[in-house]
Amino acid sequence: MPTDQEPGLIAFVFDYVDPRSYVWEREVRRFETAAGGIRVKRLGLEVTPPPLHPVEPMEGEWALRFGELVDALGDEGVVVEPPFFVPWSRKAHELFLLAEEKGVGGPVHEALLDGFFQEGLDVGRVDQLVKVGTAAGMDFTETRATLDVDRLTERVEEIRSELSSRGITAPPALVAGDRVLGPEADARQVAAFLEEARMAGQDEQNTARTTPSEQN
């Protein structure tokens, strides 16, 4: 499981076309800023992976979540319009994984989410994704080739399998150690979970530092 790699790690499970993921993302960004440099690990999980039919905009659960997003951003003075369609997001997740390899995962991730929900970016189109990558300093040829040949598709599917083994089958979610916050939580619960995870992580780090000296 990706979230077991280091003590105190907090992971945020999201999808680039999920409105509630974007609401949570903004809470996570506020937490990272206030927490003095703590970086939450992002793990992509598609709402509807191929070959499932893409989500129909403004219908069912997606419409409910988009309404939550409109309210949340409205409180910040940001106006969002519903997209004409919701594409598959797999290629966007592949771009993010490549961006992490290149050390620019943060800005690419934010550009993808902000772009889809605020600027009409089609996160399913490789040409538009390449533009996002190159704007962050990624090489055009390598980025285009990586997305064209599906080099990171297997890794996207591996992450899905690893999350499923923890009972996480849909975004958004937060993971900290053995604790999981599922997609039905609201923004206040997200903020509380993050703060509790931060304090628990500090306790783990303090214990790790003091235990060796106590044994000597």
Steps between C-alpha positions, in 0.01 A plus 500: 500500500653838404404657832708254703833625373590738783376582852268796525418505130161644404358401161221667307310282253340706222383513140548791263136499388338452841353822644521381859867419450550865406318618812725277710809608303445858605480391864820301456678802349395717794628233738835474323545877516403525867693190608838647418607307194333163558432348159206264458562218252254489211369167369285502188191280480269525199127534560428309178804322358484377140312317360220627726295780349618845610293687755199690368532862616226642717335165565474300821785501749726709278241780487466492879874527541525781247239693697719462810793636302301799374405584860854452632666714234219755516595563862845593366362722226583250223238421236510161323294379207406135441700330224332393177636149555714309750789315333691199619779621724753221457741700283493784751604256774779371276622856447501559874708186560751611236507848651581350840792317341622835366456685829208717388209291627360779717456770236376253238246353741364843590492608135296193405239540773473878471499471123215249478270668750577865435641533149331232289813287459429163337706267718427212264684653202868422469581823313355712780674291764834546325448876514446477875818298536719725288369808685643339815837442331455144375652393169246507215627194314537279806164604642317440173670164444432380856130575471473361147655161585314457833824455693338587833160339446602192696607714795159673504336159516740379769408796721132416453568139607707609801228740615232235447691270734439761770131521414536829309311465173388855426636851549542711697664349806770580752732238645727534803642178637208268571245782487291575191256784439252404231326703227188585701691734734453876479763774494503543878561129550781517244668786688462318833640174359804679359576673828460178698728320252761775533503470878513120485790521255690729735447251782631217280809700405568596863467136604737390221760755615479418873475121489864430395639719780276335755635161397867613543 
